[in-house]
Amino acid sequence: MGMFSRFFKSESNDNSGPIPPEVLPLRNDMCWCGSGLKYKKCHLDKDQVYLENKRQKELAAKKACSPVYG
Ligand SMILES: [Zn+2]
């Protein structure tokens, strides 16, 4: 029992939240996380941040793979 509450505590951390699905809901649809809130009221902002971070990481990874250094 105690293990579960610990798990949820760590999940509420901003850095390690649930990962958004590939197909995101519309702004006025129910959020994918099952909170019962509209997407725009729930994960919309977080998903934007998540996707932006992901894009930045991908760009950085591409740069790191480039044969030209400096
Ligand atoms: Zn949500």
N, CA, C, O and the ligand as a Tripos MOL2 file, in Angstrom:
@<TRIPOS>MOLECULE
protein
  281   279    71     0     0
PROTEIN
NO_CHARGES

@<TRIPOS>ATOM
      1 N           0.8500   -1.2070    0.0000 N.3       1 MET1
      2 CA          0.0000    0.0000    0.0000 C.3       1 MET1
      3 C           0.8790    1.2480    0.0000 C.2       1 MET1
      4 O           0.6920    2.1590   -0.8060 O.2       1 MET1
      5 N           1.8410    1.2690    0.9210 N.am      2 GLY2
      6 CA          2.7120    2.4300    1.0080 C.3       2 GLY2
      7 C           3.4790    2.6850   -0.2780 C.2       2 GLY2
      8 O           3.7720    3.8290   -0.6270 O.2       2 GLY2
      9 N           3.7980    1.6120   -0.9710 N.am      3 MET3
     10 CA          4.5510    1.7510   -2.2130 C.3       3 MET3
     11 C           3.7940    2.5830   -3.2430 C.2       3 MET3
     12 O           4.3990    3.3550   -3.9860 O.2       3 MET3
     13 N           2.4460    2.4220   -3.2880 N.am      4 PHE4
     14 CA          1.6680    3.1130   -4.2970 C.3       4 PHE4
     15 C           1.6790    4.6190   -4.0720 C.2       4 PHE4
     16 O           1.8560    5.3960   -5.0110 O.2       4 PHE4
     17 N           1.4860    5.0290   -2.8030 N.am      5 SER5
     18 CA          1.4550    6.4630   -2.5460 C.3       5 SER5
     19 C           2.8140    7.0760   -2.8640 C.2       5 SER5
     20 O           2.8960    8.2210   -3.3110 O.2       5 SER5
     21 N           3.8690    6.3190   -2.6350 N.am      6 ARG6
     22 CA          5.1900    6.8290   -2.9810 C.3       6 ARG6
     23 C           5.3240    6.9880   -4.4910 C.2       6 ARG6
     24 O           5.8980    7.9600   -4.9830 O.2       6 ARG6
     25 N           4.7820    6.0110   -5.2140 N.am      7 PHE7
     26 CA          4.8500    6.0490   -6.6740 C.3       7 PHE7
     27 C           4.1310    7.2790   -7.2070 C.2       7 PHE7
     28 O           4.6580    7.9850   -8.0670 O.2       7 PHE7
     29 N           2.9140    7.5420   -6.6940 N.am      8 PHE8
     30 CA          2.1530    8.6730   -7.1900 C.3       8 PHE8
     31 C           2.8170    9.9940   -6.8140 C.2       8 PHE8
     32 O           2.7480   10.9650   -7.5660 O.2       8 PHE8
     33 N           3.4480   10.0250   -5.6670 N.am      9 LYS9
     34 CA          4.1490   11.2310   -5.2580 C.3       9 LYS9
     35 C           5.2360   11.5830   -6.2640 C.2       9 LYS9
     36 O           5.3540   12.7320   -6.6900 O.2       9 LYS9
     37 N           6.0280   10.5800   -6.6400 N.am     10 SER10
     38 CA          7.1160   10.8480   -7.5640 C.3      10 SER10
     39 C           6.5770   11.1860   -8.9440 C.2      10 SER10
     40 O           7.2320   11.8910   -9.7110 O.2      10 SER10
     41 N           5.3650   10.6800   -9.2710 N.am     11 GLU11
     42 CA          4.8150   10.9400  -10.5940 C.3      11 GLU11
     43 C           4.3340   12.3780  -10.7250 C.2      11 GLU11
     44 O           4.2690   12.9110  -11.8330 O.2      11 GLU11
     45 N           3.9930   13.0170   -9.5920 N.am     12 SER12
     46 CA          3.5270   14.3900   -9.6570 C.3      12 SER12
     47 C           4.6870   15.3590   -9.8870 C.2      12 SER12
     48 O           4.4830   16.5590  -10.0700 O.2      12 SER12
     49 N           5.8970   14.8200   -9.8740 N.am     13 ASN13
     50 CA          7.0670   15.6360  -10.1830 C.3      13 ASN13
     51 C           6.9810   16.1500  -11.6200 C.2      13 ASN13
     52 O           6.6150   15.3940  -12.5210 O.2      13 ASN13
     53 N           7.3100   17.4150  -11.8470 N.am     14 ASP14
     54 CA          7.1740   18.0240  -13.1720 C.3      14 ASP14
     55 C           8.0310   17.3320  -14.2230 C.2      14 ASP14
     56 O           7.6620   17.2820  -15.3960 O.2      14 ASP14
     57 N           9.1650   16.8040  -13.8050 N.am     15 ASN15
     58 CA         10.0990   16.2350  -14.7630 C.3      15 ASN15
     59 C           9.7070   14.8430  -15.2380 C.2      15 ASN15
     60 O          10.1400   14.4010  -16.3020 O.2      15 ASN15
     61 N           8.8980   14.1610  -14.4590 N.am     16 SER16
     62 CA          8.5970   12.7740  -14.8040 C.3      16 SER16
     63 C           7.1060   12.4880  -14.7640 C.2      16 SER16
     64 O           6.6870   11.4890  -14.1810 O.2      16 SER16
     65 N           6.3110   13.3350  -15.3640 N.am     17 GLY17
     66 CA          4.8770   13.1010  -15.4400 C.3      17 GLY17
     67 C           4.5660   12.0560  -16.4810 C.2      17 GLY17
     68 O           5.4680   11.5650  -17.1590 O.2      17 GLY17
     69 N           3.2810   11.7030  -16.6210 N.am     18 PRO18
     70 CA          2.9020   10.7280  -17.6400 C.3      18 PRO18
     71 C           3.1740   11.2870  -19.0340 C.2      18 PRO18
     72 O           3.0430   12.4900  -19.2640 O.2      18 PRO18
     73 N           3.5480   10.4210  -19.9480 N.am     19 ILE19
     74 CA          3.8780   10.8490  -21.3070 C.3      19 ILE19
     75 C           2.5930   10.9860  -22.1300 C.2      19 ILE19
     76 O           1.7620   10.0780  -22.1170 O.2      19 ILE19
     77 N           2.4160   12.0960  -22.8400 N.am     20 PRO20
     78 CA          1.2080   12.2810  -23.6500 C.3      20 PRO20
     79 C           1.1580   11.2910  -24.8120 C.2      20 PRO20
     80 O           2.2020   10.8700  -25.3110 O.2      20 PRO20
     81 N          -0.0520   10.9160  -25.2490 N.am     21 PRO21
     82 CA         -0.1850    9.9710  -26.3610 C.3      21 PRO21
     83 C           0.2140   10.6310  -27.6750 C.2      21 PRO21
     84 O           0.3170   11.8550  -27.7540 O.2      21 PRO21
     85 N           0.4380    9.8190  -28.7060 N.am     22 GLU22
     86 CA          0.8550   10.3650  -30.0030 C.3      22 GLU22
     87 C          -0.2340   11.2340  -30.6080 C.2      22 GLU22
     88 O           0.0440   12.2850  -31.1850 O.2      22 GLU22
     89 N          -1.4940   10.7800  -30.4700 N.am     23 VAL23
     90 CA         -2.6220   11.5670  -30.9790 C.3      23 VAL23
     91 C          -3.2500   12.3110  -29.8140 C.2      23 VAL23
     92 O          -3.8600   11.7050  -28.9330 O.2      23 VAL23
     93 N          -3.0970   13.6210  -29.8170 N.am     24 LEU24
     94 CA         -3.6050   14.4250  -28.7100 C.3      24 LEU24
     95 C          -5.0630   14.8020  -28.9460 C.2      24 LEU24
     96 O          -5.4800   14.9630  -30.0930 O.2      24 LEU24
     97 N          -5.8480   14.9460  -27.8670 N.am     25 PRO25
     98 CA         -7.2540   15.3440  -28.0200 C.3      25 PRO25
     99 C          -7.3740   16.8050  -28.4500 C.2      25 PRO25
    100 O          -6.4110   17.5680  -28.3750 O.2      25 PRO25
    101 N          -8.5690   17.1820  -28.9000 N.am     26 LEU26
    102 CA         -8.8310   18.5790  -29.2030 C.3      26 LEU26
    103 C          -8.9490   19.3640  -27.9000 C.2      26 LEU26
    104 O          -9.1540   18.7830  -26.8340 O.2      26 LEU26
    105 N          -8.8170   20.6850  -27.9930 N.am     27 ARG27
    106 CA         -8.7880   21.5260  -26.7910 C.3      27 ARG27
    107 C         -10.0070   21.3160  -25.8910 C.2      27 ARG27
    108 O          -9.8920   21.3160  -24.6660 O.2      27 ARG27
    109 N         -11.1770   21.1370  -26.5140 N.am     28 ASN28
    110 CA        -12.4110   21.0240  -25.7300 C.3      28 ASN28
    111 C         -12.8260   19.5820  -25.4720 C.2      28 ASN28
    112 O         -13.8790   19.3340  -24.8840 O.2      28 ASN28
    113 N         -12.0060   18.6300  -25.9070 N.am     29 ASP29
    114 CA        -12.2860   17.2270  -25.6000 C.3      29 ASP29
    115 C         -11.7830   16.8980  -24.1990 C.2      29 ASP29
    116 O         -11.0210   17.6630  -23.6090 O.2      29 ASP29
    117 N         -12.2140   15.7510  -23.6720 N.am     30 MET30
    118 CA        -11.7080   15.2810  -22.3890 C.3      30 MET30
    119 C         -10.2160   14.9970  -22.5010 C.2      30 MET30
    120 O          -9.7360   14.5430  -23.5400 O.2      30 MET30
    121 N          -9.4990   15.2660  -21.4340 N.am     31 CYS31
    122 CA         -8.0610   15.0300  -21.4490 C.3      31 CYS31
    123 C          -7.7720   13.5320  -21.5070 C.2      31 CYS31
    124 O          -8.5490   12.7120  -21.0190 O.2      31 CYS31
    125 N          -6.6440   13.2010  -22.1120 N.am     32 TRP32
    126 CA         -6.2460   11.7970  -22.2830 C.3      32 TRP32
    127 C          -5.8640   11.1410  -20.9610 C.2      32 TRP32
    128 O          -5.8090    9.9130  -20.8870 O.2      32 TRP32
    129 N          -5.5980   11.9210  -19.9190 N.am     33 CYS33
    130 CA         -5.1070   11.3470  -18.6660 C.3      33 CYS33
    131 C          -6.2370   10.7810  -17.8180 C.2      33 CYS33
    132 O          -5.9910   10.1160  -16.8120 O.2      33 CYS33
    133 N          -7.5070   11.0520  -18.2350 N.am     34 GLY34
    134 CA         -8.6270   10.4790  -17.5060 C.3      34 GLY34
    135 C          -9.0350   11.2830  -16.2860 C.2      34 GLY34
    136 O          -9.7260   10.7620  -15.4110 O.2      34 GLY34
    137 N          -8.6230   12.5420  -16.2070 N.am     35 SER35
    138 CA         -8.9690   13.3730  -15.0560 C.3      35 SER35
    139 C         -10.4200   13.8350  -15.1190 C.2      35 SER35
    140 O         -10.9860   14.2430  -14.1060 O.2      35 SER35
    141 N         -11.0290   13.7730  -16.3140 N.am     36 GLY36
    142 CA        -12.3970   14.2540  -16.4760 C.3      36 GLY36
    143 C         -12.4500   15.7320  -16.8260 C.2      36 GLY36
    144 O         -13.5260   16.2840  -17.0530 O.2      36 GLY36
    145 N         -11.2860   16.3720  -16.8690 N.am     37 LEU37
    146 CA        -11.2250   17.7850  -17.2450 C.3      37 LEU37
    147 C         -11.0720   17.9050  -18.7470 C.2      37 LEU37
    148 O         -10.6300   16.9710  -19.4170 O.2      37 LEU37
    149 N         -11.4490   19.0850  -19.2790 N.am     38 LYS38
    150 CA        -11.1850   19.3340  -20.6810 C.3      38 LYS38
    151 C          -9.6790   19.4250  -20.8940 C.2      38 LYS38
    152 O          -8.9300   19.8460  -20.0120 O.2      38 LYS38
    153 N          -9.2650   19.0260  -22.0710 N.am     39 TYR39
    154 CA         -7.8390   18.9870  -22.3720 C.3      39 TYR39
    155 C          -7.1800   20.3420  -22.1390 C.2      39 TYR39
    156 O          -6.0880   20.4130  -21.5750 O.2      39 TYR39
    157 N          -7.8440   21.4240  -22.5730 N.am     40 LYS40
    158 CA         -7.2440   22.7560  -22.4290 C.3      40 LYS40
    159 C          -7.0910   23.1550  -20.9640 C.2      40 LYS40
    160 O          -6.2370   23.9720  -20.6180 O.2      40 LYS40
    161 N          -7.9400   22.5620  -20.0960 N.am     41 LYS41
    162 CA         -7.8690   22.8810  -18.6570 C.3      41 LYS41
    163 C          -6.8930   21.9720  -17.9320 C.2      41 LYS41
    164 O          -6.5730   22.1920  -16.7640 O.2      41 LYS41
    165 N          -6.4210   20.9410  -18.6380 N.am     42 CYS42
    166 CA         -5.6140   19.9360  -17.9530 C.3      42 CYS42
    167 C          -4.2010   19.8770  -18.5390 C.2      42 CYS42
    168 O          -3.3260   20.6350  -18.1200 O.2      42 CYS42
    169 N          -3.9770   18.9980  -19.4910 N.am     43 HIS43
    170 CA         -2.6150   18.7100  -19.9220 C.3      43 HIS43
    171 C          -2.1480   19.5080  -21.1410 C.2      43 HIS43
    172 O          -1.0080   19.3420  -21.5760 O.2      43 HIS43
    173 N          -2.9970   20.3640  -21.6970 N.am     44 LEU44
    174 CA         -2.6140   21.0660  -22.9280 C.3      44 LEU44
    175 C          -1.2830   21.7960  -22.7680 C.2      44 LEU44
    176 O          -0.3690   21.6180  -23.5730 O.2      44 LEU44
    177 N          -1.1790   22.6160  -21.7270 N.am     45 ASP45
    178 CA          0.0470   23.3840  -21.5110 C.3      45 ASP45
    179 C           1.2350   22.4710  -21.2590 C.2      45 ASP45
    180 O           2.3190   22.6730  -21.8060 O.2      45 ASP45
    181 N           1.0140   21.4550  -20.4160 N.am     46 LYS46
    182 CA          2.1050   20.5380  -20.0860 C.3      46 LYS46
    183 C           2.5920   19.8080  -21.3360 C.2      46 LYS46
    184 O           3.7900   19.5950  -21.5250 O.2      46 LYS46
    185 N           1.6280   19.4270  -22.1890 N.am     47 ASP47
    186 CA          2.0090   18.7110  -23.4010 C.3      47 ASP47
    187 C           2.8100   19.6070  -24.3290 C.2      47 ASP47
    188 O           3.7610   19.1550  -24.9670 O.2      47 ASP47
    189 N           2.4300   20.8720  -24.4060 N.am     48 GLN48
    190 CA          3.1820   21.8090  -25.2450 C.3      48 GLN48
    191 C           4.6300   21.8820  -24.7760 C.2      48 GLN48
    192 O           5.5570   21.8470  -25.5850 O.2      48 GLN48
    193 N           4.8120   21.9820  -23.4690 N.am     49 VAL49
    194 CA          6.1610   22.0350  -22.8990 C.3      49 VAL49
    195 C           6.9040   20.7380  -23.1800 C.2      49 VAL49
    196 O           8.0690   20.7390  -23.5780 O.2      49 VAL49
    197 N           6.1950   19.6210  -22.9600 N.am     50 TYR50
    198 CA          6.8150   18.3070  -23.1670 C.3      50 TYR50
    199 C           7.2710   18.1530  -24.6100 C.2      50 TYR50
    200 O           8.3960   17.7280  -24.8750 O.2      50 TYR50
    201 N           6.3810   18.5060  -25.5460 N.am     51 LEU51
    202 CA          6.7070   18.3310  -26.9650 C.3      51 LEU51
    203 C           7.8350   19.2720  -27.3800 C.2      51 LEU51
    204 O           8.6970   18.9050  -28.1780 O.2      51 LEU51
    205 N           7.8200   20.4830  -26.8350 N.am     52 GLU52
    206 CA          8.8790   21.4380  -27.1590 C.3      52 GLU52
    207 C          10.2270   20.9200  -26.6480 C.2      52 GLU52
    208 O          11.2310   20.9790  -27.3570 O.2      52 GLU52
    209 N          10.2390   20.4130  -25.4160 N.am     53 ASN53
    210 CA         11.4720   19.8420  -24.8540 C.3      53 ASN53
    211 C          11.9590   18.6770  -25.7000 C.2      53 ASN53
    212 O          13.1540   18.5360  -25.9600 O.2      53 ASN53
    213 N          11.0120   17.8430  -26.1270 N.am     54 LYS54
    214 CA         11.3620   16.6730  -26.9350 C.3      54 LYS54
    215 C          11.9910   17.1220  -28.2500 C.2      54 LYS54
    216 O          12.9860   16.5550  -28.7010 O.2      54 LYS54
    217 N          11.3920   18.1560  -28.8610 N.am     55 ARG55
    218 CA         11.9090   18.6650  -30.1330 C.3      55 ARG55
    219 C          13.3280   19.2030  -29.9470 C.2      55 ARG55
    220 O          14.2100   18.9690  -30.7730 O.2      55 ARG55
    221 N          13.5280   19.9280  -28.8470 N.am     56 GLN56
    222 CA         14.8530   20.4920  -28.5840 C.3      56 GLN56
    223 C          15.8850   19.3840  -28.4240 C.2      56 GLN56
    224 O          17.0090   19.4820  -28.9170 O.2      56 GLN56
    225 N          15.4730   18.3150  -27.7160 N.am     57 LYS57
    226 CA         16.3870   17.1900  -27.5040 C.3      57 LYS57
    227 C          16.7340   16.5400  -28.8270 C.2      57 LYS57
    228 O          17.8870   16.1820  -29.0660 O.2      57 LYS57
    229 N          15.7320   16.3850  -29.6930 N.am     58 GLU58
    230 CA         15.9600   15.7660  -31.0000 C.3      58 GLU58
    231 C          16.9030   16.6170  -31.8320 C.2      58 GLU58
    232 O          17.7950   16.1030  -32.5050 O.2      58 GLU58
    233 N          16.6940   17.9240  -31.7770 N.am     59 LEU59
    234 CA         17.5790   18.8440  -32.5070 C.3      59 LEU59
    235 C          19.0020   18.7290  -31.9820 C.2      59 LEU59
    236 O          19.9570   18.6630  -32.7560 O.2      59 LEU59
    237 N          19.1340   18.7060  -30.6680 N.am     60 ALA60
    238 CA         20.4560   18.5970  -30.0500 C.3      60 ALA60
    239 C          21.1200   17.2910  -30.4350 C.2      60 ALA60
    240 O          22.3240   17.2490  -30.6870 O.2      60 ALA60
    241 N          20.3200   16.2000  -30.4830 N.am     61 ALA61
    242 CA         20.8550   14.8920  -30.8480 C.3      61 ALA61
    243 C          21.3300   14.9180  -32.2970 C.2      61 ALA61
    244 O          22.3660   14.3380  -32.6220 O.2      61 ALA61
    245 N          20.5850   15.5810  -33.1590 N.am     62 LYS62
    246 CA         20.9670   15.6830  -34.5680 C.3      62 LYS62
    247 C          22.2770   16.4360  -34.6990 C.2      62 LYS62
    248 O          23.1660   16.0410  -35.4550 O.2      62 LYS62
    249 N          22.3820   17.5150  -33.9610 N.am     63 LYS63
    250 CA         23.6130   18.3180  -33.9890 C.3      63 LYS63
    251 C          24.7950   17.4980  -33.5230 C.2      63 LYS63
    252 O          25.8840   17.5680  -34.0940 O.2      63 LYS63
    253 N          24.5640   16.7020  -32.4570 N.am     64 ALA64
    254 CA         25.6360   15.8870  -31.8920 C.3      64 ALA64
    255 C          26.1010   14.8480  -32.8930 C.2      64 ALA64
    256 O          27.2630   14.4420  -32.8820 O.2      64 ALA64
    257 N          25.1720   14.4080  -33.7810 N.am     65 CYS65
    258 CA         25.5130   13.3730  -34.7600 C.3      65 CYS65
    259 C          26.2070   13.9650  -35.9890 C.2      65 CYS65
    260 O          26.7900   13.2420  -36.7970 O.2      65 CYS65
    261 N          26.1340   15.2640  -36.1120 N.am     66 SER66
    262 CA         26.7120   15.8910  -37.3080 C.3      66 SER66
    263 C          28.2180   15.6720  -37.3650 C.2      66 SER66
    264 O          28.8980   15.7860  -36.3460 O.2      66 SER66
    265 N          28.7490   15.3550  -38.5560 N.am     67 PRO67
    266 CA         30.1890   15.1270  -38.7060 C.3      67 PRO67
    267 C          30.9990   16.4050  -38.5650 C.2      67 PRO67
    268 O          32.1950   16.3570  -38.2770 O.2      67 PRO67
    269 N          30.3590   17.5400  -38.7640 N.am     68 VAL68
    270 CA         31.0840   18.8160  -38.6400 C.3      68 VAL68
    271 C          31.1040   19.2410  -37.1820 C.2      68 VAL68
    272 O          30.0540   19.3770  -36.5540 O.2      68 VAL68
    273 N          32.2650   19.4440  -36.6580 N.am     69 TYR69
    274 CA         32.3820   19.8410  -35.2580 C.3      69 TYR69
    275 C          32.8230   21.2820  -35.1340 C.2      69 TYR69
    276 O          33.7920   21.6840  -35.7780 O.2      69 TYR69
    277 N          32.1360   22.0710  -34.3210 N.am     70 GLY70
    278 CA         32.5050   23.4620  -34.1060 C.3      70 GLY70
    279 C          31.9500   24.3390  -35.1920 C.2      70 GLY70
    280 O          32.1610   25.5510  -35.1750 O.2      70 GLY70
    281 ZN         -4.7560   15.6660  -18.1890 Zn       71 ZN71
@<TRIPOS>BOND
     1     1     2 1
     2     2     3 1
     3     3     4 2
     4     3     5 am
     5     5     6 1
     6     6     7 1
     7     7     8 2
     8     7     9 am
     9     9    10 1
    10    10    11 1
    11    11    12 2
    12    11    13 am
    13    13    14 1
    14    14    15 1
    15    15    16 2
    16    15    17 am
    17    17    18 1
    18    18    19 1
    19    19    20 2
    20    19    21 am
    21    21    22 1
    22    22    23 1
    23    23    24 2
    24    23    25 am
    25    25    26 1
    26    26    27 1
    27    27    28 2
    28    27    29 am
    29    29    30 1
    30    30    31 1
    31    31    32 2
    32    31    33 am
    33    33    34 1
    34    34    35 1
    35    35    36 2
    36    35    37 am
    37    37    38 1
    38    38    39 1
    39    39    40 2
    40    39    41 am
    41    41    42 1
    42    42    43 1
    43    43    44 2
    44    43    45 am
    45    45    46 1
    46    46    47 1
    47    47    48 2
    48    47    49 am
    49    49    50 1
    50    50    51 1
    51    51    52 2
    52    51    53 am
    53    53    54 1
    54    54    55 1
    55    55    56 2
    56    55    57 am
    57    57    58 1
    58    58    59 1
    59    59    60 2
    60    59    61 am
    61    61    62 1
    62    62    63 1
    63    63    64 2
    64    63    65 am
    65    65    66 1
    66    66    67 1
    67    67    68 2
    68    67    69 am
    69    69    70 1
    70    70    71 1
    71    71    72 2
    72    71    73 am
    73    73    74 1
    74    74    75 1
    75    75    76 2
    76    75    77 am
    77    77    78 1
    78    78    79 1
    79    79    80 2
    80    79    81 am
    81    81    82 1
    82    82    83 1
    83    83    84 2
    84    83    85 am
    85    85    86 1
    86    86    87 1
    87    87    88 2
    88    87    89 am
    89    89    90 1
    90    90    91 1
    91    91    92 2
    92    91    93 am
    93    93    94 1
    94    94    95 1
    95    95    96 2
    96    95    97 am
    97    97    98 1
    98    98    99 1
    99    99   100 2
   100    99   101 am
   101   101   102 1
   102   102   103 1
   103   103   104 2
   104   103   105 am
   105   105   106 1
   106   106   107 1
   107   107   108 2
   108   107   109 am
   109   109   110 1
   110   110   111 1
   111   111   112 2
   112   111   113 am
   113   113   114 1
   114   114   115 1
   115   115   116 2
   116   115   117 am
   117   117   118 1
   118   118   119 1
   119   119   120 2
   120   119   121 am
   121   121   122 1
   122   122   123 1
   123   123   124 2
   124   123   125 am
   125   125   126 1
   126   126   127 1
   127   127   128 2
   128   127   129 am
   129   129   130 1
   130   130   131 1
   131   131   132 2
   132   131   133 am
   133   133   134 1
   134   134   135 1
   135   135   136 2
   136   135   137 am
   137   137   138 1
   138   138   139 1
   139   139   140 2
   140   139   141 am
   141   141   142 1
   142   142   143 1
   143   143   144 2
   144   143   145 am
   145   145   146 1
   146   146   147 1
   147   147   148 2
   148   147   149 am
   149   149   150 1
   150   150   151 1
   151   151   152 2
   152   151   153 am
   153   153   154 1
   154   154   155 1
   155   155   156 2
   156   155   157 am
   157   157   158 1
   158   158   159 1
   159   159   160 2
   160   159   161 am
   161   161   162 1
   162   162   163 1
   163   163   164 2
   164   163   165 am
   165   165   166 1
   166   166   167 1
   167   167   168 2
   168   167   169 am
   169   169   170 1
   170   170   171 1
   171   171   172 2
   172   171   173 am
   173   173   174 1
   174   174   175 1
   175   175   176 2
   176   175   177 am
   177   177   178 1
   178   178   179 1
   179   179   180 2
   180   179   181 am
   181   181   182 1
   182   182   183 1
   183   183   184 2
   184   183   185 am
   185   185   186 1
   186   186   187 1
   187   187   188 2
   188   187   189 am
   189   189   190 1
   190   190   191 1
   191   191   192 2
   192   191   193 am
   193   193   194 1
   194   194   195 1
   195   195   196 2
   196   195   197 am
   197   197   198 1
   198   198   199 1
   199   199   200 2
   200   199   201 am
   201   201   202 1
   202   202   203 1
   203   203   204 2
   204   203   205 am
   205   205   206 1
   206   206   207 1
   207   207   208 2
   208   207   209 am
   209   209   210 1
   210   210   211 1
   211   211   212 2
   212   211   213 am
   213   213   214 1
   214   214   215 1
   215   215   216 2
   216   215   217 am
   217   217   218 1
   218   218   219 1
   219   219   220 2
   220   219   221 am
   221   221   222 1
   222   222   223 1
   223   223   224 2
   224   223   225 am
   225   225   226 1
   226   226   227 1
   227   227   228 2
   228   227   229 am
   229   229   230 1
   230   230   231 1
   231   231   232 2
   232   231   233 am
   233   233   234 1
   234   234   235 1
   235   235   236 2
   236   235   237 am
   237   237   238 1
   238   238   239 1
   239   239   240 2
   240   239   241 am
   241   241   242 1
   242   242   243 1
   243   243   244 2
   244   243   245 am
   245   245   246 1
   246   246   247 1
   247   247   248 2
   248   247   249 am
   249   249   250 1
   250   250   251 1
   251   251   252 2
   252   251   253 am
   253   253   254 1
   254   254   255 1
   255   255   256 2
   256   255   257 am
   257   257   258 1
   258   258   259 1
   259   259   260 2
   260   259   261 am
   261   261   262 1
   262   262   263 1
   263   263   264 2
   264   263   265 am
   265   265   266 1
   266   266   267 1
   267   267   268 2
   268   267   269 am
   269   269   270 1
   270   270   271 1
   271   271   272 2
   272   271   273 am
   273   273   274 1
   274   274   275 1
   275   275   276 2
   276   275   277 am
   277   277   278 1
   278   278   279 1
   279   279   280 2
@<TRIPOS>SUBSTRUCTURE
     1 MET1         2 RESIDUE 1 A MET
     2 GLY2         6 RESIDUE 1 A GLY
     3 MET3        10 RESIDUE 1 A MET
     4 PHE4        14 RESIDUE 1 A PHE
     5 SER5        18 RESIDUE 1 A SER
     6 ARG6        22 RESIDUE 1 A ARG
     7 PHE7        26 RESIDUE 1 A PHE
     8 PHE8        30 RESIDUE 1 A PHE
     9 LYS9        34 RESIDUE 1 A LYS
    10 SER10       38 RESIDUE 1 A SER
    11 GLU11       42 RESIDUE 1 A GLU
    12 SER12       46 RESIDUE 1 A SER
    13 ASN13       50 RESIDUE 1 A ASN
    14 ASP14       54 RESIDUE 1 A ASP
    15 ASN15       58 RESIDUE 1 A ASN
    16 SER16       62 RESIDUE 1 A SER
    17 GLY17       66 RESIDUE 1 A GLY
    18 PRO18       70 RESIDUE 1 A PRO
    19 ILE19       74 RESIDUE 1 A ILE
    20 PRO20       78 RESIDUE 1 A PRO
    21 PRO21       82 RESIDUE 1 A PRO
    22 GLU22       86 RESIDUE 1 A GLU
    23 VAL23       90 RESIDUE 1 A VAL
    24 LEU24       94 RESIDUE 1 A LEU
    25 PRO25       98 RESIDUE 1 A PRO
    26 LEU26      102 RESIDUE 1 A LEU
    27 ARG27      106 RESIDUE 1 A ARG
    28 ASN28      110 RESIDUE 1 A ASN
    29 ASP29      114 RESIDUE 1 A ASP
    30 MET30      118 RESIDUE 1 A MET
    31 CYS31      122 RESIDUE 1 A CYS
    32 TRP32      126 RESIDUE 1 A TRP
    33 CYS33      130 RESIDUE 1 A CYS
    34 GLY34      134 RESIDUE 1 A GLY
    35 SER35      138 RESIDUE 1 A SER
    36 GLY36      142 RESIDUE 1 A GLY
    37 LEU37      146 RESIDUE 1 A LEU
    38 LYS38      150 RESIDUE 1 A LYS
    39 TYR39      154 RESIDUE 1 A TYR
    40 LYS40      158 RESIDUE 1 A LYS
    41 LYS41      162 RESIDUE 1 A LYS
    42 CYS42      166 RESIDUE 1 A CYS
    43 HIS43      170 RESIDUE 1 A HIS
    44 LEU44      174 RESIDUE 1 A LEU
    45 ASP45      178 RESIDUE 1 A ASP
    46 LYS46      182 RESIDUE 1 A LYS
    47 ASP47      186 RESIDUE 1 A ASP
    48 GLN48      190 RESIDUE 1 A GLN
    49 VAL49      194 RESIDUE 1 A VAL
    50 TYR50      198 RESIDUE 1 A TYR
    51 LEU51      202 RESIDUE 1 A LEU
    52 GLU52      206 RESIDUE 1 A GLU
    53 ASN53      210 RESIDUE 1 A ASN
    54 LYS54      214 RESIDUE 1 A LYS
    55 ARG55      218 RESIDUE 1 A ARG
    56 GLN56      222 RESIDUE 1 A GLN
    57 LYS57      226 RESIDUE 1 A LYS
    58 GLU58      230 RESIDUE 1 A GLU
    59 LEU59      234 RESIDUE 1 A LEU
    60 ALA60      238 RESIDUE 1 A ALA
    61 ALA61      242 RESIDUE 1 A ALA
    62 LYS62      246 RESIDUE 1 A LYS
    63 LYS63      250 RESIDUE 1 A LYS
    64 ALA64      254 RESIDUE 1 A ALA
    65 CYS65      258 RESIDUE 1 A CYS
    66 SER66      262 RESIDUE 1 A SER
    67 PRO67      266 RESIDUE 1 A PRO
    68 VAL68      270 RESIDUE 1 A VAL
    69 TYR69      274 RESIDUE 1 A TYR
    70 GLY70      278 RESIDUE 1 A GLY
    71 ZN71       281 GROUP 0 **** ****
